[in-house]
């Protein structure tokens, strides 16, 4: 995405060592998570719960959560009023908070679902059952 610099360890080219110096800050401690507003419509609550459950949540800081909360509030306001400008504002919030797959791909983040691990005990039991059934 144009305008977003790469992380320091991803930069290539002819930069001097001085240009590669980046202050890296390690975060620690729990992040406070705001509650959904009880007056929100169901889709805004669902969006908030989905945002919190996102695999990206390991990177969320409190400012990210505040921005995501505002996106959900914008969804509620847009749904309540039905005004096109409020819908566009909610979509803008959602794009900036990386709510959906297309927005994440634009900045080269792709989430994949982990395949469920096979349980050898279950597989053996099923195979045994099928062989006994064939022989019966």
URVEN-V361345 format. One record per residue. N is the residue number from 0. RES is the residue in three letters. OMEGA is omega in whole degrees, -180 to 180 (none if undefined). Layout:
N,RES,OMEGA ; N,RES,OMEGA
This chain:
0,UNK,-178 ; 1,UNK,176 ; 2,UNK,178 ; 3,UNK,-178 ; 4,UNK,177 ; 5,UNK,173 ; 6,UNK,-173 ; 7,UNK,-178 ; 8,UNK,179 ; 9,UNK,-177 ; 10,UNK,177 ; 11,UNK,174 ; 12,UNK,-171 ; 13,UNK,179 ; 14,UNK,176 ; 15,UNK,180 ; 16,UNK,179 ; 17,UNK,180 ; 18,UNK,-178 ; 19,UNK,-179 ; 20,UNK,-179 ; 21,UNK,174 ; 22,UNK,178 ; 23,UNK,-178 ; 24,UNK,178 ; 25,UNK,-179 ; 26,UNK,178 ; 27,UNK,178 ; 28,UNK,-179 ; 29,UNK,177 ; 30,UNK,178 ; 31,UNK,-179 ; 32,UNK,179 ; 33,UNK,177 ; 34,UNK,173 ; 35,UNK,177 ; 36,UNK,-178 ; 37,UNK,-180 ; 38,UNK,-178 ; 39,UNK,174 ; 40,UNK,-176 ; 41,UNK,-178 ; 42,UNK,177 ; 43,UNK,177 ; 44,UNK,179 ; 45,UNK,179 ; 46,UNK,179 ; 47,UNK,179 ; 48,UNK,178 ; 49,UNK,179 ; 50,UNK,-180 ; 51,UNK,-178 ; 52,UNK,-178 ; 53,UNK,175 ; 54,UNK,177 ; 55,UNK,-175 ; 56,UNK,177 ; 57,UNK,179 ; 58,UNK,-175 ; 59,UNK,169 ; 60,UNK,-179 ; 61,UNK,178 ; 62,UNK,175 ; 63,UNK,180 ; 64,UNK,177 ; 65,UNK,180 ; 66,UNK,177 ; 67,UNK,178 ; 68,UNK,178 ; 69,UNK,177 ; 70,UNK,179 ; 71,UNK,176 ; 72,UNK,177 ; 73,UNK,176 ; 74,UNK,179 ; 75,UNK,-179 ; 76,UNK,180 ; 77,UNK,180 ; 78,UNK,-178 ; 79,UNK,-175 ; 80,UNK,-177 ; 81,UNK,-179 ; 82,UNK,-178 ; 83,UNK,-179 ; 84,UNK,178 ; 85,UNK,175 ; 86,UNK,179 ; 87,UNK,178 ; 88,UNK,179 ; 89,UNK,179 ; 90,UNK,178 ; 91,UNK,176 ; 92,UNK,-177 ; 93,UNK,177 ; 94,UNK,-177 ; 95,UNK,179 ; 96,UNK,179 ; 97,UNK,-178 ; 98,UNK,-174 ; 99,UNK,-174 ; 100,UNK,-178 ; 101,UNK,-180 ; 102,UNK,178 ; 103,UNK,-180 ; 104,UNK,179 ; 105,UNK,178 ; 106,UNK,173 ; 107,UNK,171 ; 108,UNK,178 ; 109,UNK,177 ; 110,UNK,176 ; 111,UNK,177 ; 112,UNK,179 ; 113,UNK,178 ; 114,UNK,178 ; 115,UNK,180 ; 116,UNK,180 ; 117,UNK,178 ; 118,UNK,-176 ; 119,UNK,180 ; 120,UNK,179 ; 121,UNK,-180 ; 122,UNK,179 ; 123,UNK,179 ; 124,UNK,180 ; 125,UNK,179 ; 126,UNK,178 ; 127,UNK,180 ; 128,UNK,-179 ; 129,UNK,180 ; 130,UNK,177 ; 131,UNK,-179 ; 132,UNK,179 ; 133,UNK,-177 ; 134,UNK,-177 ; 135,UNK,none
